[in-house]
Structure formats: C-alpha cells, structure tokens
Amino acid sequence: MIRESSWSDHSDSEGATFMEDIMRGRGTKQDYIDLVAQHFFMYEALEAAAERVAEDPAFAGFHVPALTRMPALEADLVALVGADWRDRIVATPATAAYAARIREVADDAWVPGIVAHHYTRYLGDLSGGQMIAKLVAKQHDLADGGVEFYDFSALGSIAGFKNEYRAALDRLGAELDDAERTRMLDEVRAAYAFNTAVFADLGRQKAAA
C-alpha cells in the first residue's frame, strides 16, 4: 500500500533536477557537499525521533543501531568541509521545514508518523543511495572519505534487512485501523514532498551562486 500510494511522489522526488544531475554524474562536488549538509539536519531530527519511541513495541524492528547515520554524516562533513563544518553549513528553508515536521511528529510520539519518515529516508538510502555513493566516490575522488553515510556494511545483508523492515511494516499496518493507515500513507507522501522541496531549494541555491 505504501509503495503503490506514493509511487508518483517517489518518481517526482527522483526527477528533481538537482538530484537528477547528481545521479547522472552531472553534479559538481559542491552539489554533493550541499546534499550531505542537508542530510545532517534531516537525520539529526529523524534519529532523535527514533530515539524518542525506541522503547515502544510498535516501533520494534525499524531502527537498529547499525542504521544510525549521524556519526557517518559528521565524519563525511569533516572530510568534505573541514573541522569547522558546523559553522559552515546551513539548512535550506525546505530542510528546516522538513526537520520541524519530523520533530512535530516526534513530540506527539506518533509511531506510524515517525515510521513514515523513517521508511522514506532509510529505505531510499539502502536502495538508490548505494548507487549514488559509488558514482560520487569515483567522480570526485572520495577514496579518503566523504561517502560513509552510505556504508551500511554493519547491517550485514542489505536485502535481508530490507525484507525484515518490510515485514515490520506489515505487522504495523495490520495493527492500524483504516483511518490511521490512511493518515500514515498521507505522512509518507508528505515526506516525499519535503524531500522534493529540499532538492528544489538546492537547485535554486545553486542557480543563485
């Protein structure tokens, strides 16, 4: 249900020009750095939200320690920007709105809503993100660091984990009534819209530079 109801949103997200350029090898190294910076603000909010409901049985099976991305993002930003990266990165308006929405959902301890954002980000990172990592590492000579964010080797089999994750989604979905299921699907679509808005912001930022 999630995949089918959000397919058009997912396609729109992938089609954003800024992200399309990165995925086709047309993006600059600065484009990639700008993307990593926005990931920092997204995952700062997302992983705090996951921590907020970590003990809730309904969240079981979604967030394991090997998924945590913040240490990898910090390492990437040191490699890409420098030791003073915290003073040099800024969230775009769309990223700030995205993080604010995640925090709002977390403040309500709304597990299906947190899962909606969790699914949208992590399943993407575990899928298309792997291709992005290989492409930018080769294109921008990042052998010495900068793509740790996409290293999920600690999970073991990525395909196996994704199957377990989907099984957890099925269990959660079976526990929701129709209204709550629809509400969760709406939040998934909102998450895709936030991602597309971030890419659009980055595109405008690049054009203005």
C-alpha positions as a LaTeX table, in Angstrom:
\begin{tabular}{lrrr}
\hline
Residue & $x$ (\AA) & $y$ (\AA) & $z$ (\AA) \\
\hline
Met1 & 0.00 & 0.00 & 0.00 \\
Ile2 & 2.80 & 2.43 & 0.85 \\
Arg3 & 4.68 & 1.71 & $-2.36$ \\
Glu4 & 1.63 & 1.99 & $-4.59$ \\
Ser5 & 0.14 & 5.07 & $-2.94$ \\
Ser6 & 3.43 & 7.01 & $-3.00$ \\
Trp7 & 4.85 & 5.89 & $-6.35$ \\
Ser8 & 4.12 & 9.14 & $-8.16$ \\
Asp9 & 5.62 & 11.14 & $-5.28$ \\
His10 & 8.72 & 8.95 & $-5.33$ \\
Ser11 & 9.11 & 9.48 & $-9.07$ \\
Asp12 & 8.69 & 13.25 & $-8.66$ \\
Ser13 & 11.41 & 13.22 & $-5.99$ \\
Glu14 & 13.84 & 11.38 & $-8.22$ \\
Gly15 & 13.02 & 13.73 & $-11.08$ \\
Ala16 & 14.04 & 16.88 & $-9.24$ \\
Thr17 & 16.73 & 18.43 & $-11.45$ \\
Phe18 & 19.32 & 18.89 & $-8.71$ \\
Met19 & 19.17 & 15.25 & $-7.64$ \\
Glu20 & 18.91 & 14.00 & $-11.20$ \\
Asp21 & 22.19 & 15.78 & $-12.03$ \\
Ile22 & 23.96 & 14.04 & $-9.14$ \\
Met23 & 22.55 & 10.65 & $-10.11$ \\
Arg24 & 23.60 & 11.10 & $-13.74$ \\
Gly25 & 27.11 & 12.25 & $-12.90$ \\
Arg26 & 26.49 & 15.85 & $-13.91$ \\
Gly27 & 26.60 & 17.27 & $-10.39$ \\
Thr28 & 29.63 & 19.06 & $-9.00$ \\
Lys29 & 31.46 & 18.14 & $-5.84$ \\
Gln30 & 29.90 & 21.20 & $-4.21$ \\
Asp31 & 26.46 & 19.87 & $-5.15$ \\
Tyr32 & 27.23 & 16.67 & $-3.30$ \\
Ile33 & 28.60 & 18.57 & $-0.28$ \\
Asp34 & 25.42 & 20.67 & $-0.17$ \\
Leu35 & 23.34 & 17.48 & $-0.21$ \\
Val36 & 25.34 & 15.96 & 2.64 \\
Ala37 & 24.86 & 19.14 & 4.67 \\
Gln38 & 21.08 & 18.90 & 4.28 \\
His39 & 21.19 & 15.23 & 5.27 \\
Phe40 & 22.78 & 16.27 & 8.55 \\
Phe41 & 19.80 & 18.42 & 9.52 \\
Met42 & 17.30 & 15.77 & 8.36 \\
Tyr43 & 18.90 & 12.93 & 10.26 \\
Glu44 & 19.52 & 14.99 & 13.36 \\
Ala45 & 15.74 & 15.28 & 13.65 \\
Leu46 & 14.94 & 11.78 & 12.40 \\
Glu47 & 17.29 & 9.91 & 14.71 \\
Ala48 & 16.16 & 11.97 & 17.69 \\
Ala49 & 12.60 & 10.97 & 16.77 \\
Ala50 & 13.58 & 7.30 & 16.56 \\
Glu51 & 15.22 & 7.54 & 19.98 \\
Arg52 & 12.06 & 9.11 & 21.36 \\
Val53 & 9.98 & 5.98 & 20.60 \\
Ala54 & 12.73 & 3.36 & 20.80 \\
Glu55 & 11.01 & 1.50 & 23.63 \\
Asp56 & 7.57 & 1.50 & 22.04 \\
Pro57 & 6.68 & $-2.08$ & 20.94 \\
Ala58 & 5.07 & $-0.68$ & 17.78 \\
Phe59 & 8.48 & 0.66 & 16.70 \\
Ala60 & 10.26 & $-2.65$ & 17.18 \\
Gly61 & 12.08 & $-3.88$ & 14.10 \\
Phe62 & 12.53 & $-0.50$ & 12.46 \\
His63 & 15.59 & 1.18 & 13.94 \\
Val64 & 18.62 & $-0.95$ & 14.79 \\
Pro65 & 21.96 & 0.56 & 15.91 \\
Ala66 & 23.62 & $-0.16$ & 12.55 \\
Leu67 & 21.14 & 2.17 & 10.83 \\
Thr68 & 22.28 & 5.25 & 12.78 \\
Arg69 & 23.75 & 7.78 & 10.33 \\
Met70 & 24.79 & 10.75 & 12.45 \\
Pro71 & 28.37 & 9.63 & 13.20 \\
Ala72 & 28.89 & 8.85 & 9.50 \\
Leu73 & 27.46 & 12.23 & 8.46 \\
Glu74 & 29.75 & 14.04 & 10.87 \\
Ala75 & 32.76 & 12.12 & 9.51 \\
Asp76 & 31.72 & 12.94 & 5.93 \\
Leu77 & 31.37 & 16.63 & 6.73 \\
Val78 & 34.83 & 16.72 & 8.31 \\
Ala79 & 36.24 & 15.11 & 5.15 \\
Leu80 & 34.27 & 17.29 & 2.74 \\
Val81 & 34.06 & 20.66 & 4.51 \\
Gly82 & 36.66 & 20.65 & 7.28 \\
Ala83 & 36.86 & 20.52 & 11.04 \\
Asp84 & 34.79 & 23.73 & 11.29 \\
Trp85 & 31.90 & 22.28 & 9.26 \\
Arg86 & 29.31 & 23.07 & 11.97 \\
Asp87 & 29.93 & 26.77 & 11.40 \\
Arg88 & 29.77 & 26.47 & 7.62 \\
Ile89 & 26.58 & 24.55 & 6.87 \\
Val90 & 23.05 & 25.95 & 6.87 \\
Ala91 & 19.70 & 24.24 & 6.41 \\
Thr92 & 17.69 & 25.40 & 3.42 \\
Pro93 & 14.14 & 26.62 & 4.20 \\
Ala94 & 12.71 & 23.32 & 2.94 \\
Thr95 & 15.12 & 21.30 & 5.05 \\
Ala96 & 14.26 & 23.35 & 8.13 \\
Ala97 & 10.54 & 22.75 & 7.46 \\
Tyr98 & 11.19 & 19.02 & 6.96 \\
Ala99 & 13.10 & 18.72 & 10.24 \\
Ala100 & 10.40 & 20.74 & 12.01 \\
Arg101 & 7.72 & 18.34 & 10.77 \\
Ile102 & 9.69 & 15.32 & 11.98 \\
Arg103 & 10.08 & 16.94 & 15.41 \\
Glu104 & 6.35 & 17.71 & 15.48 \\
Val105 & 5.52 & 14.06 & 14.81 \\
Ala106 & 8.05 & 13.00 & 17.46 \\
Asp107 & 6.59 & 15.41 & 20.02 \\
Asp108 & 3.28 & 13.61 & 19.55 \\
Ala109 & 5.07 & 10.23 & 19.89 \\
Trp110 & 3.09 & 9.19 & 16.80 \\
Val111 & 4.84 & 5.97 & 15.85 \\
Pro112 & 3.22 & 5.45 & 12.41 \\
Gly113 & 4.16 & 9.03 & 11.52 \\
Ile114 & 7.76 & 8.53 & 12.61 \\
Val115 & 7.87 & 5.28 & 10.64 \\
Ala116 & 6.54 & 7.15 & 7.58 \\
His117 & 9.58 & 9.45 & 7.62 \\
His118 & 11.94 & 6.67 & 8.70 \\
Tyr119 & 10.83 & 4.45 & 5.81 \\
Thr120 & 11.08 & 7.25 & 3.24 \\
Arg121 & 14.65 & 8.12 & 4.16 \\
Tyr122 & 16.32 & 4.86 & 5.17 \\
Leu123 & 14.81 & 2.60 & 2.51 \\
Gly124 & 15.93 & 5.12 & $-0.10$ \\
Asp125 & 19.44 & 5.20 & 1.37 \\
Leu126 & 19.57 & 1.42 & 1.30 \\
Ser127 & 18.43 & 1.33 & $-2.34$ \\
Gly128 & 19.31 & 4.17 & $-4.73$ \\
Gly129 & 21.72 & 5.65 & $-2.21$ \\
Gln130 & 24.16 & 2.83 & $-2.83$ \\
Met131 & 24.41 & 3.79 & $-6.48$ \\
Ile132 & 24.93 & 7.45 & $-5.57$ \\
Ala133 & 27.80 & 6.54 & $-3.24$ \\
Lys134 & 29.67 & 4.60 & $-5.92$ \\
Leu135 & 29.11 & 7.31 & $-8.52$ \\
Val136 & 30.20 & 10.33 & $-6.47$ \\
Ala137 & 33.14 & 8.50 & $-4.89$ \\
Lys138 & 34.53 & 7.76 & $-8.35$ \\
Gln139 & 33.55 & 11.08 & $-9.93$ \\
His140 & 35.00 & 13.26 & $-7.16$ \\
Asp141 & 37.84 & 11.00 & $-5.98$ \\
Leu142 & 36.49 & 10.49 & $-2.47$ \\
Ala143 & 38.65 & 7.49 & $-1.61$ \\
Asp144 & 39.78 & 9.24 & 1.58 \\
Gly145 & 36.29 & 9.88 & 2.93 \\
Gly146 & 33.02 & 11.58 & 2.18 \\
Val147 & 30.62 & 8.70 & 1.48 \\
Glu148 & 30.48 & 6.99 & 4.89 \\
Phe149 & 26.80 & 7.93 & 5.09 \\
Tyr150 & 26.00 & 5.23 & 2.54 \\
Asp151 & 28.06 & 2.50 & 4.22 \\
Phe152 & 25.60 & 0.06 & 5.76 \\
Ser153 & 28.01 & $-2.88$ & 5.94 \\
Ala154 & 27.33 & $-3.20$ & 9.69 \\
Leu155 & 23.79 & $-4.31$ & 8.80 \\
Gly156 & 25.05 & $-7.42$ & 7.06 \\
Ser157 & 22.83 & $-8.30$ & 4.11 \\
Ile158 & 21.06 & $-5.16$ & 2.92 \\
Ala159 & 18.49 & $-7.24$ & 1.03 \\
Gly160 & 17.87 & $-9.30$ & 4.16 \\
Phe161 & 17.41 & $-6.21$ & 6.32 \\
Lys162 & 15.03 & $-4.64$ & 3.81 \\
Asn163 & 12.93 & $-7.80$ & 3.89 \\
Glu164 & 12.83 & $-7.67$ & 7.70 \\
Tyr165 & 11.91 & $-3.99$ & 7.54 \\
Arg166 & 9.03 & $-4.67$ & 5.16 \\
Ala167 & 7.82 & $-7.44$ & 7.48 \\
Ala168 & 7.83 & $-4.91$ & 10.34 \\
Leu169 & 5.77 & $-2.56$ & 8.15 \\
Asp170 & 3.28 & $-5.35$ & 7.51 \\
Arg171 & 2.98 & $-6.00$ & 11.25 \\
Leu172 & 2.45 & $-2.33$ & 11.98 \\
Gly173 & $-0.08$ & $-1.96$ & 9.19 \\
Ala174 & $-2.07$ & $-4.93$ & 10.46 \\
Glu175 & $-2.46$ & $-3.18$ & 13.81 \\
Leu176 & $-3.81$ & 0.07 & 12.34 \\
Asp177 & $-7.41$ & 0.80 & 11.50 \\
Asp178 & $-8.32$ & 2.21 & 8.10 \\
Ala179 & $-8.25$ & 5.83 & 9.25 \\
Glu180 & $-4.81$ & 5.52 & 10.86 \\
Arg181 & $-3.47$ & 3.64 & 7.85 \\
Thr182 & $-4.65$ & 6.44 & 5.59 \\
Arg183 & $-3.12$ & 9.02 & 7.92 \\
Met184 & 0.22 & 7.19 & 7.79 \\
Leu185 & 0.11 & 6.98 & 3.98 \\
Asp186 & $-0.53$ & 10.73 & 3.86 \\
Glu187 & 2.56 & 11.26 & 6.02 \\
Val188 & 4.66 & 9.13 & 3.66 \\
Arg189 & 3.53 & 11.29 & 0.76 \\
Ala190 & 4.31 & 14.41 & 2.79 \\
Ala191 & 7.81 & 13.06 & 3.46 \\
Tyr192 & 8.41 & 12.61 & $-0.27$ \\
Ala193 & 7.14 & 16.15 & $-0.87$ \\
Phe194 & 9.57 & 17.50 & 1.73 \\
Asn195 & 12.44 & 15.70 & 0.02 \\
Thr196 & 11.47 & 17.11 & $-3.37$ \\
Ala197 & 11.26 & 20.60 & $-1.85$ \\
Val198 & 14.77 & 20.21 & $-0.43$ \\
Phe199 & 16.12 & 19.29 & $-3.87$ \\
Ala200 & 14.31 & 22.29 & $-5.37$ \\
Asp201 & 15.85 & 24.57 & $-2.72$ \\
Leu202 & 19.30 & 23.21 & $-3.50$ \\
Gly203 & 18.69 & 23.79 & $-7.20$ \\
Arg204 & 17.69 & 27.40 & $-6.59$ \\
Gln205 & 20.67 & 27.89 & $-4.27$ \\
Lys206 & 22.98 & 26.57 & $-6.98$ \\
Ala207 & 21.46 & 28.81 & $-9.65$ \\
Ala208 & 21.88 & 31.87 & $-7.44$ \\
Ala209 & 25.51 & 31.10 & $-6.54$ \\
\hline
\end{tabular}
